[in-house]
Amino acid sequence: MSLKRRRESPPQDASDISTSPLIEDRKSTFVGLYSPTLSVKELQARAKTEDATHRIAAWRKAGSQRSLKSSEPLLESGYDDDGEKFGGKTVQKVMDAMDVQGAVVVARWYGGVMLGPVRFDHIRNCARAAISNWASVSNEASKRSKVQSESEQKTELEQTLRERDGSIAVLRGLLAEKKGQGSSQQSPSGSPVKVPDYEKLPLHVLKRLEEVRDATIGWILKGIEQAEKKADEK
C-alpha cells in the first residue's frame, strides 16, 4: 500500500472551521472538516469539498429536551453516509469518544481503487485531526478578535481625548473669566498648549491620559464653583 500524509493542511475555509491534513492512499484522498457552529449541511456545502465523491458527516448538538437528573440539555446526534456505507457512523463514534458538539465532515475523492477496511481508519483519523485542530484555529481567531478590539478601543480613546482637550480648553477659559484673568488658552509661558499625538501612543497610555483628563475637568469645575461663590459674596 502506498500511503502518504501531506505535511500541510488545506487552507481554512473560515475562522469557524478546522481541517485535518490530507490523507492519500492509492489515488483516493481524504480530508476532515469540523465546526462547532455550522450545521452539517453548511459544512457539506463548503466549496473545497463540493466535488468530493463522498461527504461523510456526523453531528452532535444540544437538543430541546433536558435530562431528568439535571438541567443540562440532552444531546441530539445523527450521521450521513453519503454513499460510503458505515462511514457516517464511524465519524459519529469519533465525536462521541471525543465528547464534542458540532458537525464533522470527512470528504473522500475516490481514486478508482477499492481500499477495503483501511478506508475507515482514514475516515477516523481525518475526523479526529479536524476536531483536534480546532483548538489552534479558535486561538488564532481569538487573537485576531483581541487585536481588532484593542484597535477599536484605541481609536475610540483617541477621539475621546481630543474631545476632553476641547472641553478642558473651554472650561479653563471660563475659569479665567470667573477669576477676572481673561482667556487661558495658552500655557503659563505664553506659548500655545501642546496637544499630544494620540495616534502614536499605546493603549495603556491613552487609558491613563483619559483618567488624567477626567481629573483635570473635575478640578476646573471645582475651581469655577469656588470662583462663583466668591463672586456672589462680593
N, C-alpha and C positions, 0 to 999 in steps of 0.2 A: 504494500500500500504506500502510495506517495502522499504523505500528509505534511502540510506546512502551514504555519501560522504567521501572517504578516506582522511586522513589528509595529506598524502604525494603524490606528483605527481610522475609519472614515470620519470626515468632519461632522460635528454635531449638526442636526437639523435646527435645533433651537435650544435655549437655555434650560428648558424643562424636559429634555430628553438626554439620556446617556446611551452610548452604543458600546458594543463589545468589539474586540478585534475580529477581523475576518478569519474564518477558517476555510481552507480549501482542501478538498480531498477528491482526487480523481475527477477533476473538472467540475465538481459541484462546489458551490460557495455558500457559506452560512454566515449570517450576522444577526446579532440580537439588539433590540431596542427596548428601553424601559422608560416609563414616565409615571410619576406618582399622581399626575394631574390630568393627563389626556385620557379620553375614552379609548377603548380598544379599536373602535372604528377609525378614530382620528389617527391613531398610531399606525394602523394598517394602511392608511391612505397617504402616508409620507412618500414624497416624490422619489426618494432614494431607494424605495423598495417596491414601487408600483409595477415594475416589470418582473418581479420575482415569480418563480414557479409556484411557490407556496409561501403564504404569510401566516405562519402558525402563531396562534395567540392564546393568551390566558389573562384573566383579570381577577382581582380581589378588591372589594370596596365595602365601606360601611353601609349597611342596609337600613331600612326604616324601622325594623323590629329591634327590640332591645332584650338583653339577657334577663331572665327572671332572677338571677342571683346578683346582678349588678346593673348599674345604669349604662354600661357600655353597649354600644350598638352591635348587633350580630353582623358578621361578615357575609357578604354575598360573593360568590365566585362562579366562574364558568370558563369555558375554553372553546376554541375554534380550530379544528384540524386543518381546515382549508386544503383538503385533498391529501394531507400526509397523515394517514391513519395512526392514531395514538400519539401524534405529535403534540396536540393541544394539551392532553392530559399530562404529558411529560413536562411541559412548561408549567402547568398548574402545580405539580408536585414540587417543583423548584421554588415557586413563590410560597407555597405552604411551609416548606422547610426553612426558608429564609425569613418567614413571617413578615412579608412586606405587602403593602397595599398599592394599587395602581394597575398598570397594564404592561404586559410584556409581549413583544412580537419577535419571533425568530423567522427571518426571511431565508428561504433557500432557493438558489438558482440551480436547477437540475442540469447536470453536465452530460447526460446520456449514459452514464454508468451506474448501475444499481449498487448501493453501498452496503446494504444489509443492516443488521442491528447497530453498527457503529454510528449510523446517522443520528440515533437517539443520544449518543454521547456528545456529538457535536451540538445538537439542539440544547441539551442540558448545559454544556459548557458556555455556549453563547448567552443563554438566559442568565446564568449565574454571573458572568462577566459584566453584562449590561447593568444588572442590579448593583453589583459591587462598585462599578464605576460611577454610580450616581453621586456618591459622596464627594468626589473630586469636582464633578460638574456643578453641584449645588454650592460648594465652597467658592468656586470661581464666580458663580452668579452672585453670591453674597458679597464678594469683594467688589465686583462691578457696581452693585447697588450701593455699597458703602461709599465708594468713590463718588458716585453720582450724587448721593445725599450730601456729602461734605461740600461738593462743588455748589449745590443749590443753597446750602446754608451760608457759604462764603459770599455768594452773590447777594443774598438777602441782607446779610450783615453789612456789606459794603454800602448798600442803599440806605439801610437804617442809620448808619454812622453819618452819612452825608446829610440826612435829614436832621439828625441830632445836632450836627455842626451848625446848620442853618438856624435851628431853634435857639441854640446857645448864643449865636451872634445877635439875634433879635432880643433875647432876654437880657443880655449884657448891655445892649443899647438902652433898653427900658430901665434897667437898674441905674445906669449912669444918669438918665434923665431924672429919676426919682431922687437921686442924690445931688442933682443940680450940677453934674460934671460934664454934661454934653454927651455925645456919642462915644461908645467904647468899642469901635470896630477894629482898633489896632492894638498891638501888644504894647506893654509899658515902654518899650524902647522907641515906639513911634512907627515901627515897620508893620506891614500887614501881618495878620496871624497866619502862620503857615499851616496848610491842611495836609495831613499825611496822604501818601499814595496808597490807599487801602488795597488796591488790587495786588500789590507786591507783598502784602503782609499775610502770614499764615493764619489759619482759622483760630487757633487758640489765642493769638494776639488780638484778633478782631473781637473775640468774646470778652476779653479783658477790657478793651477800649470801650465796648458798649457799657460795661459796668461803670467805668470812669465817667463816661459822658452822662449817664443817668445820675450819678452822684453830683456831677457839676451842675446839672439842671436843678436838682434839689437844693443845692447850696445857693444858687442865684435866686430861685423862687423865695427862699427864706430871707435873703437879703432884700428883695423887693418888698416883702411883707413888713420887715422891720423899718424900711425907709418910709413906707406908707403910714406906719404907726407914728413915727417921729413927725411926719408932716401934719398929721391930724392933731398932735399935741401942741403945735405952734399956734 
